[in-house]
Amino acid sequence: MTRQQYERLTELFHAALEIAPIERETFLARVSESDAELRGELESLLANEAAAATEKPPDDIAAGYLVQHGDSSANIPSIAPNTCLDHYEIRSLLGKGGMGEVYLAEDLRLRRNVALKILPAVVAANQDRMRRFEQEAQVAAALNHPNIAHIYEIGDSKGTHFIAMEHIDGDTLRDKIHRDKTPLSKLLEYLTQVAEGLTKAHSAGIVHRDLKPDNIMITRDDYAKILDFGLAKLIEPKPPIDSAVSSEFDSTILAQHSLAGMVMGTAGYMSPEQAQGKAEQIDHRSDIFSFGCILFEVVTGKKPFADPSINKSLHKVIHEAAPPIKNFNPAASADLQRIVRRCLEKDCEKRYQTISDLALDLKEARHRMSGKAAIDTHLPTSGRWGRPGIGQSSGPISSVKYIATEIKRHKTAAIIVSALVVTASYGLYKFASQRTPAPSSPANNMTRLTSTSKVFAGSISHDSKQLVYGVEDGGRQSIWIRQVAGSINMQIVPPAEVTYTNFSFTRDGNVYFNKQEKHGPDSLYKMPAFGGTAQKIVENISSRAALSPDGNRIGFIRGGPFEVENSLVLANSDGSEEKVVATRKGPDNFAGGITWTPDGKSLTCVAGEHAKKLVEITPDGAEKPVSSPKWFAIATVEWLRDGKGLIVIAKEQMRSSPWQIWYLSYPSGEARRITNDFSNYANLSVTLNASALVVIKRDTTSHIWLAPDGDASRAKRLTTGMGREDGSPAVNWTPDGRIIYDSTASGGRHIWIMNADGSDQRQLTDGAYDDQGVHVSRDGRYIVFTSNRTGTYHVYRMDVNGDNLKQLTNGPGEIGPKFSPDGLWVICNSPDYRSWKVPVAGGELVQLTNNSWASAISPDGKLVAYVRPSAAGAVSWNISIMPFEGGQSFKSFDVRSDSRPAARWTPDGHAIIYNLTQGGLLSGVTNLWKQQLSGGPPRQLTNFKSETFFSFDWSSDGKSLVCGRGTTNSDAVLITNFL
């Protein structure tokens, strides 16, 4: 074949891949006409692509096929070596295909190797192809993640269009699977990293749509990177439409995103909705199906849908059940087969609904496999130390008993075996307390209703037909509504720089919500559910408006939980005739959760220090407690209409334990779990007949990052893994240049330490409790942290190597400890914004403030930086400088941040550095600012473009910033069958 024929064949091959299977026969007949040779070549290429498990990716199949047939022109580059395109100098051809040629080039400005993707002139002249080319650059360039190949720029040089991207020196995942026969545990580690990259993309509304082993590179330093978002589709919110929109108009909207009948993806890895050309159904769950295909291939060594004919393969994808997992890798577990099957569900509603949920299960399955291998490797398998014999249990309890028995017979091994007993006991605790669902509610059904990852609040209508929810994006919030059983999302309030909270439906088809303008208090508004003019009902409100069962009255809280006092207020549903029913003084204030009893005779409210209790209050102010467990805190409460119980969102006895959903029986106060996982739930609403509830499900991931000189462009991630929180809530430099930090890597939150380059990560604390808030003394001898080892949070001190643990405080509950520079004192705080100090040897607490959080002590030990909520609003904070020995503030300034700022002193003590998050909790970005005590405006120190900080610290020489940094994904989910 000639070069021109090669170009034509490649073009038609990719066009055929993009055509719906049922249209492909007609397409081939039309484009080949009387050219039987061309028709035969195309059919052969398509059949080879369907059957291949180790072939090159589609962009290279035509070129590779021609090389096999002896056409050396396929490897002749169009651009000669040493040619310059702008400031890039060509070195060699890396590959070519229908979407262009890829060259290794040198960036002459930055002296680095790059990959240049270049469109041939015939394609560049095609507007549709150019649109796809530019879309690839724009979409991929917006993603900044260690597991995604970076896009540097898009440009053209004298009519030659190119993308400059990161050059990945390594092997494809396909090479690792089939050529290198990489162990399963290592392949699963790569896939976990791929899931992290996809989580980033999905959180930005980007779907890859062509995920396969060829588009995943393993770098020389052993990290996975996702390539080629060229087929990515931006899942954009649809414009506001009338509630009576027809299906024809719906099709018109969907057609804006993708042409009907077009298939974008690779046979054998595309989802059923892709294979059928159903563009309107393609979302992030299509990537999850493709991920499942890769996982199947990793586990079995074969593609799940490989047939000798591409049409048969696609038929199987569309119509048949997931294939049986035969030839299962013997190193794998039953958990993996369950994970694969869930990924390959034909119905996207039955698949994993987020890649982060999938990654968490995959990580746990891999850890369990690794743990089993470790036990098999390190414990002898015969003699007295052998495994339990026939008839003996091999579960955690009998293992502990067996090892304990052997201690008596092997006293010389007592220390080692004791450690094993502790480890096994802790493992049993973790298994029982964290992973086993409550037996009384095993059949909960959870369905994700939104997929933006940026939903901050929502509520379901009483008849369970509609969902109203808020979306946060780039610091702007909008309000949306959708039919629960449908797929159309309609924007009813456009994005604005305001804050919305506390959505709820009225019986007459209206929606209540709170709205906060800049620097102002919340006000209650009412508007029609499908959009219209919003009417202000009540001003100065700090909770939702709970509507009485008859729809005539509302109850709400006025005044925040940290103010001197706040009140329960009743009013008519239109806001008239307000009446203060009850007033509480801090720290026993009302906390915000409020609901009417089913008979409409009283309200049930969350109140008390730490929001720990429920109280029932009648309209005349009479009050009685509602029995409940000793939860750490309660967020939201809803009565069921039969009056026999309530649904509650609460934390257990750990400050860092997740917010979970409970059923609280009334009046007994007995509680059982509805959810039992690692997610956080918020904004509870229940249908009138209690058939369903809607909550916001939030998943946070954070890692430790190191930024030389605070330079965001040089920031390097030091920890990896999905579903973990590193550096939350604390990270700290040690005087010898190591990093000590809080982490959930082992399941619970504990103290870890590592070298500054991320090596030698070691866990310092362990057990069935929660350790966090670590801080190192200036001499590097001690660390302090807070722990709930007694059931209440107190401050503990131990040596930096983990020895000599000592409890320092025994007060009402203390967190956030910090050493004084002279090492004589430790300051700490209570969750209600009181601060204290205690001698480093332990003793009585001395109160410092009753309304501020002690954040840091100055290098000379004379001053303390305090933080407290500002009366101006929920995102306003006050930072004050006060003498350590007590007295009035001599420096105070207000800042606005979507998360609570923390202050650190500069080494000279002349300024403080604090973090500000702007753009919302879900899409916000955190950066550091510096404020001189001598006055003047603050100066921004860092320029991060994504993610939020959970903690930070500067090295003693001021040259290295370490921070806990990550993201939170948040969506509305529907839960049924929970009673």
Stockholm file with secondary structure:
# STOCKHOLM 1.0

chainA/1-979         MTRQQYERLTELFHAALEIAPIERETFLARVSESDAELRGELESLLANEAAAATEKPPDDIAAGYLVQHGDSSANIPSIAPNTCLDHYEIRSLLGKGGMGEVYLAEDLRLRRNVALKILPAVVAANQDRMRRFEQEAQVAAALNHPNIAHIYEIGDSKGTHFIAMEHIDGDTLRDKIHRDKTPLSKLLEYLTQVAEGLTKAHSAGIVHRDLKPDNIMITRDDYAKILDFGLAKLIEPKPPIDSAVSSEFDSTILAQHSLAGMVMGTAGYMSPEQAQGKAEQIDHRSDIFSFGCILFEVVTGKKPFADPSINKSLHKVIHEAAPPIKNFNPAASADLQRIVRRCLEKDCEKRYQTISDLALDLKEARHRMSGKAAIDTHLPTSGRWGRPGIGQSSGPISSVKYIATEIKRHKTAAIIVSALVVTASYGLYKFASQRTPAPSSPANNMTRLTSTSKVFAGSISHDSKQLVYGVEDGGRQSIWIRQVAGSINMQIVPPAEVTYTNFSFTRDGNVYFNKQEKHGPDSLYKMPAFGGTAQKIVENISSRAALSPDGNRIGFIRGGPFEVENSLVLANSDGSEEKVVATRKGPDNFAGGITWTPDGKSLTCVAGEHAKKLVEITPDGAEKPVSSPKWFAIATVEWLRDGKGLIVIAKEQMRSSPWQIWYLSYPSGEARRITNDFSNYANLSVTLNASALVVIKRDTTSHIWLAPDGDASRAKRLTTGMGREDGSPAVNWTPDGRIIYDSTASGGRHIWIMNADGSDQRQLTDGAYDDQGVHVSRDGRYIVFTSNRTGTYHVYRMDVNGDNLKQLTNGPGEIGPKFSPDGLWVICNSPDYRSWKVPVAGGELVQLTNNSWASAISPDGKLVAYVRPSAAGAVSWNISIMPFEGGQSFKSFDVRSDSRPAARWTPDGHAIIYNLTQGGLLSGVTNLWKQQLSGGPPRQLTNFKSETFFSFDWSSDGKSLVCGRGTTNSDAVLITNFL
#=GR chainA/1-979 SS CCHHHHHHHHHHHHHHHTBCHHHHHHHHHHHHTTCHHHHHHHHHHHHHHHHCSSSCCHHHHHHHHHHHTTCGGGGCCSSCTTCEETTEEEEEEEEEETTEEEEEEEETTTTEEEEEEECCHHHHTCHHHHHHHHHHHHHHHTCCCTTBCCEEEEEEETTEEEEEEECCCEEEHHIIIIISCCCHHHHHHHHHHHHHHHHHHHHTTEECSCCCGGGEEEETTSCEEECCCTTCEECCCCCCCCTTCCHHHHHHHHHTTSCTTBCCSCTTTSCHHHHTTCGGGCSHHHHHHHHHHHHHHHHHSSCTTCCSSHHHHHHHHHHSCCCCCCSCCTTCCHHHHHHHHHHTCSSGGGSCSCHHHHHHHHHHHHHHHHHHHHHHHHSCSSGGGSCCCTTSCCSHHHHHHHHHHHHHHCGGGHHHHHHHHHHHHHHHHHIIIIISCCTTCTTCEEEECCCSSBEEEEEECTTSSEEEEEEEETTEEEEEEEETTSCCEEEEEEEESSEEEEEEECTTSEEEEEEECTTSCEEEEEEETTCCCCEEEEESCCSCCEECTTSSEEEEEESCTTSSEEEEEEEETTSCSCEEEEEEETTSCEEEEEEECTTSSCEEEEESGGGCEEEEECTTCCEEEECCCCCSEEEEEEECTTSSEEEEEEECSCTTSCCEEEEEETTTCCEEESCCSSCEEEEEEECTTSSEEEEEEEEEEEEEEEEETTCGGGCEECCCCSSCBEEEEEEEECTTSCEEEEECTTSSCEEEEECTTSCSCEECCCSSSCEEEEEECTTSSEEEEEECTTSSCEEEEEETTSCSCEECCCSSCCEEEEECTTSSEEEEECTTSCEEEEETTCCCCEEEESSCEEEEECTTSSEEEEEEECTTCTTEEEEEEEETTCCCCSEEEEEECSSCCCEEECTTSSEEEEEEEESCTTTCEEEEEEEETTCSCCEECCCCCSCEEEEEEECTTSCEEEEEEEEEEEEEEEEESCC
#=GC SS_cons         CCHHHHHHHHHHHHHHHTBCHHHHHHHHHHHHTTCHHHHHHHHHHHHHHHHCSSSCCHHHHHHHHHHHTTCGGGGCCSSCTTCEETTEEEEEEEEEETTEEEEEEEETTTTEEEEEEECCHHHHTCHHHHHHHHHHHHHHHTCCCTTBCCEEEEEEETTEEEEEEECCCEEEHHIIIIISCCCHHHHHHHHHHHHHHHHHHHHTTEECSCCCGGGEEEETTSCEEECCCTTCEECCCCCCCCTTCCHHHHHHHHHTTSCTTBCCSCTTTSCHHHHTTCGGGCSHHHHHHHHHHHHHHHHHSSCTTCCSSHHHHHHHHHHSCCCCCCSCCTTCCHHHHHHHHHHTCSSGGGSCSCHHHHHHHHHHHHHHHHHHHHHHHHSCSSGGGSCCCTTSCCSHHHHHHHHHHHHHHCGGGHHHHHHHHHHHHHHHHHIIIIISCCTTCTTCEEEECCCSSBEEEEEECTTSSEEEEEEEETTEEEEEEEETTSCCEEEEEEEESSEEEEEEECTTSEEEEEEECTTSCEEEEEEETTCCCCEEEEESCCSCCEECTTSSEEEEEESCTTSSEEEEEEEETTSCSCEEEEEEETTSCEEEEEEECTTSSCEEEEESGGGCEEEEECTTCCEEEECCCCCSEEEEEEECTTSSEEEEEEECSCTTSCCEEEEEETTTCCEEESCCSSCEEEEEEECTTSSEEEEEEEEEEEEEEEEETTCGGGCEECCCCSSCBEEEEEEEECTTSCEEEEECTTSSCEEEEECTTSCSCEECCCSSSCEEEEEECTTSSEEEEEECTTSSCEEEEEETTSCSCEECCCSSCCEEEEECTTSSEEEEECTTSCEEEEETTCCCCEEEESSCEEEEECTTSSEEEEEEECTTCTTEEEEEEEETTCCCCSEEEEEECSSCCCEEECTTSSEEEEEEEESCTTTCEEEEEEEETTCSCCEECCCCCSCEEEEEEECTTSCEEEEEEEEEEEEEEEEESCC
//
